[in-house]
Amino acid sequence: MALHIKEEANRCYLCKKPLCQEGCPIHTPIPAIIQLFKENKLMEAGEMLFNNNPMSIVCSIVCDHGSQCMGHCIQGRKGQPIQFYEIERYISDAYLDRMDTVTPAEKKQSVAVIGSGPAGITVAIILAKAGYRVTIFEERNMIGGMLRYGIPDYRLPHSVLDRYHDCLLKMGVQIRTHVVLGGDLFIEDLFRDGYASVFVGTGAWRPARLGIHGETLANVHFGISYLVNPGAHNLGKTVAVIGAGNVAMDVARTAFRHGAQRVMLFERRRSCRASDHEREFAELDGTEIFYEKGIQRITPEGPVFKHTLLDENNSIIGYEDEDELFKADSTIIAVSQGPKDKLVKTTEGLKANKRGWLLVDGKQMTTRPGVFAAGDVVHGSRSVVLAVRAAEEAAQAMINYMEQQ
Ligand SMILES: Cc1cc2nc3c(=O)[nH]c(=O)nc-3n(C[C@H](O)[C@H](O)[C@H](O)COP(=O)(O)OP(=O)(O)OC[C@H]3O[C@@H](n4cnc5c(N)ncnc54)[C@H](O)[C@@H]3O)c2cc1C
């Protein structure tokens, strides 16, 4: 492994205008990091990575590298692009446990962070390093958000999140789990108790419904709910998955790992929304993908489809008459997610758009002064790196806001 990444680093041209860096949504300074790595300055390289992206180890594992850093590497035009993510993973892995977690002794105001996904963790780290007293409020029993309860452990070892937990504690961040803001406690309670500002990074945890007959059957489940605890479900041998995005691929692959023998995945159009990489792995695991199948209803025996009629733009223009039943022991709906509305309903002045995503200004402040937001709850269900990028902007805006208080 070490030899391979050394070779990979030596292959890099260290371009003056690095396309890989441009292709990275968070503009990781790739040539500078590779240069430090080649000089055996591992901790300096780690610090540069961490300061640019506190979730760099996670991104080195779950980002869509083929369309980002690696996909933009100039060497990929004629041969093998540099696999920077392997180098990034090695450096960030070493750095995470060895980094300096000392924060300023003199503390500034208190900040509440609601949600401990990548957005919440990023804000907590930046503000703790800047000397603020940070408390994370998390609904579930462990931190990590979709990284722990969505992305399966075989893709992202959840032990990484335990290491973030330790790192946050070492930085003095307080973590209160098993508490729902907008349910058990309210944002107004936080201001009453002296928090100078609040960050909302609550993600997108409401599964989209299909609104068809059979959705309430006992052998029908929602994808993100299934992934939270696959072992608690008894899906049987044959599983039907409705939807063909990245979540659907994770559902299919997880079902195989929990005893399913046949997993069928159904997509309305001619192509999947999932990245090629995720689709290829799902197919490698044995998932059968059926295209041009429009779900009509779900029966106890399995889902019923009609063949879709598509125009040249892949838009649905109608359905064939005939119904087609695909026999399955259980059906999982994985068509998309939206945000829950607890905070909007219980916080005066906090507004969302029609689809439920929180409204923010150009500096990530919501319509409620002092409350900032970023990540999936603002821009919809997207990716870790985009949640981190927006959370970094929010953290800086919170600092500016609190300095003016
Ligand atoms: C199955 C699946 C696979 C994915 N795979 C990838 C991938 O391979 N690569 C990639 O880049 N992205 C992937 N994503 C997307 C990525 O995980 C998300 O974009 C990212 O986690 C969003 O971060 P966040 O911090 O905004 O929200 P989340 O990660 O959703 O975290 C929100 C946190 O807030 C907590 N919370 C919610 N409401 C409350 C409340 N009222 N009070 C207290 N706490 C609350 C939640 O419990 C959760 O811990 C995947 C998503 C899913 C669902």
The ligand as an SDF file (V2000), in Angstrom:
LIG
                    3D

 53 58  0  0  0  0  0  0  0  0999 V2000
  -27.5220    5.5820    1.6230 C   0  0  0  0  0  0  0  0  0  0  0  0
  -26.7270    6.8160    1.3420 C   0  0  0  0  0  0  0  0  0  0  0  0
  -25.5010    6.7010    0.7060 C   0  0  0  0  0  0  0  0  0  0  0  0
  -24.7440    7.8260    0.4350 C   0  0  0  0  0  0  0  0  0  0  0  0
  -23.5370    7.6760   -0.1640 N   0  0  0  0  0  0  0  0  0  0  0  0
  -22.7520    8.7500   -0.3790 C   0  0  0  0  0  0  0  0  0  0  0  0
  -21.4600    8.6100   -0.9510 C   0  0  0  0  0  0  0  0  0  0  0  0
  -21.0200    7.5180   -1.2930 O   0  0  0  0  0  0  0  0  0  0  0  0
  -20.7080    9.7380   -1.1260 N   0  0  0  0  0  0  0  0  0  0  0  0
  -21.1480   10.9780   -0.7500 C   0  0  0  0  0  0  0  0  0  0  0  0
  -20.4170   11.9500   -0.8940 O   0  0  0  0  0  0  0  0  0  0  0  0
  -22.3800   11.1350   -0.2090 N   0  0  0  0  0  0  0  0  0  0  0  0
  -23.1790   10.0680   -0.0080 C   0  0  0  0  0  0  0  0  0  0  0  0
  -24.4360   10.2130    0.5370 N   0  0  0  0  0  0  0  0  0  0  0  0
  -24.9010   11.5760    0.8660 C   0  0  0  0  0  0  0  0  0  0  0  0
  -24.2740   12.0850    2.1700 C   0  0  0  0  0  0  0  0  0  0  0  0
  -24.2810   11.0840    3.1430 O   0  0  0  0  0  0  0  0  0  0  0  0
  -25.0300   13.3090    2.6380 C   0  0  0  0  0  0  0  0  0  0  0  0
  -25.0380   14.2590    1.5800 O   0  0  0  0  0  0  0  0  0  0  0  0
  -24.3740   13.9430    3.8780 C   0  0  0  0  0  0  0  0  0  0  0  0
  -24.2970   13.0070    4.9250 O   0  0  0  0  0  0  0  0  0  0  0  0
  -25.1700   15.1620    4.3290 C   0  0  0  0  0  0  0  0  0  0  0  0
  -24.6010   15.6570    5.5040 O   0  0  0  0  0  0  0  0  0  0  0  0
  -25.4420   16.5210    6.5560 P   0  0  0  0  0  0  0  0  0  0  0  0
  -24.5140   16.7800    7.6850 O   0  0  0  0  0  0  0  0  0  0  0  0
  -26.0670   17.6590    5.8510 O   0  0  0  0  0  0  0  0  0  0  0  0
  -26.6390   15.5840    7.0220 O   0  0  0  0  0  0  0  0  0  0  0  0
  -26.7060   14.1400    7.6750 P   0  0  0  0  0  0  0  0  0  0  0  0
  -25.5110   13.3340    7.3530 O   0  0  0  0  0  0  0  0  0  0  0  0
  -28.0130   13.5840    7.2790 O   0  0  0  0  0  0  0  0  0  0  0  0
  -26.6990   14.4220    9.2420 O   0  0  0  0  0  0  0  0  0  0  0  0
  -27.7960   15.0340    9.8720 C   0  0  0  0  0  0  0  0  0  0  0  0
  -27.7690   14.6910   11.3530 C   0  0  0  0  0  0  0  0  0  0  0  0
  -28.7520   15.4520   12.0400 O   0  0  0  0  0  0  0  0  0  0  0  0
  -29.4490   14.6270   12.9640 C   0  0  0  0  0  0  0  0  0  0  0  0
  -30.7680   15.2440   13.1770 N   0  0  0  0  0  0  0  0  0  0  0  0
  -31.7660   15.3670   12.2630 C   0  0  0  0  0  0  0  0  0  0  0  0
  -32.8030   16.0400   12.7990 N   0  0  0  0  0  0  0  0  0  0  0  0
  -32.4490   16.3350   14.0720 C   0  0  0  0  0  0  0  0  0  0  0  0
  -33.1130   17.0140   15.1240 C   0  0  0  0  0  0  0  0  0  0  0  0
  -34.3430   17.5560   14.9520 N   0  0  0  0  0  0  0  0  0  0  0  0
  -32.4850   17.1250   16.3240 N   0  0  0  0  0  0  0  0  0  0  0  0
  -31.2460   16.5840   16.4970 C   0  0  0  0  0  0  0  0  0  0  0  0
  -30.5680   15.9280   15.5170 N   0  0  0  0  0  0  0  0  0  0  0  0
  -31.1700   15.8150   14.3170 C   0  0  0  0  0  0  0  0  0  0  0  0
  -29.4990   13.2910   12.2550 C   0  0  0  0  0  0  0  0  0  0  0  0
  -29.7460   12.2400   13.1710 O   0  0  0  0  0  0  0  0  0  0  0  0
  -28.1050   13.2380   11.6420 C   0  0  0  0  0  0  0  0  0  0  0  0
  -27.1600   12.7020   12.5380 O   0  0  0  0  0  0  0  0  0  0  0  0
  -25.2200    9.1080    0.8200 C   0  0  0  0  0  0  0  0  0  0  0  0
  -26.4610    9.2360    1.4510 C   0  0  0  0  0  0  0  0  0  0  0  0
  -27.2100    8.1030    1.7040 C   0  0  0  0  0  0  0  0  0  0  0  0
  -28.5450    8.2490    2.3640 C   0  0  0  0  0  0  0  0  0  0  0  0
  1  2  1  0
  2  3  1  0
  2 52  2  0
  3  4  2  0
  4  5  1  0
  4 50  1  0
  5  6  2  0
  6  7  1  0
  6 13  1  0
  7  8  2  0
  7  9  1  0
  9 10  1  0
 10 11  2  0
 10 12  1  0
 12 13  2  0
 13 14  1  0
 14 15  1  0
 14 50  1  0
 15 16  1  0
 16 17  1  0
 16 18  1  0
 18 19  1  0
 18 20  1  0
 20 21  1  0
 20 22  1  0
 22 23  1  0
 23 24  1  0
 24 25  2  0
 24 26  1  0
 24 27  1  0
 27 28  1  0
 28 29  2  0
 28 30  1  0
 28 31  1  0
 31 32  1  0
 32 33  1  0
 33 34  1  0
 33 48  1  0
 34 35  1  0
 35 36  1  0
 35 46  1  0
 36 37  1  0
 36 45  1  0
 37 38  2  0
 38 39  1  0
 39 40  1  0
 39 45  2  0
 40 41  1  0
 40 42  2  0
 42 43  1  0
 43 44  2  0
 44 45  1  0
 46 47  1  0
 46 48  1  0
 48 49  1  0
 50 51  2  0
 51 52  1  0
 52 53  1  0
M  END
$$$$
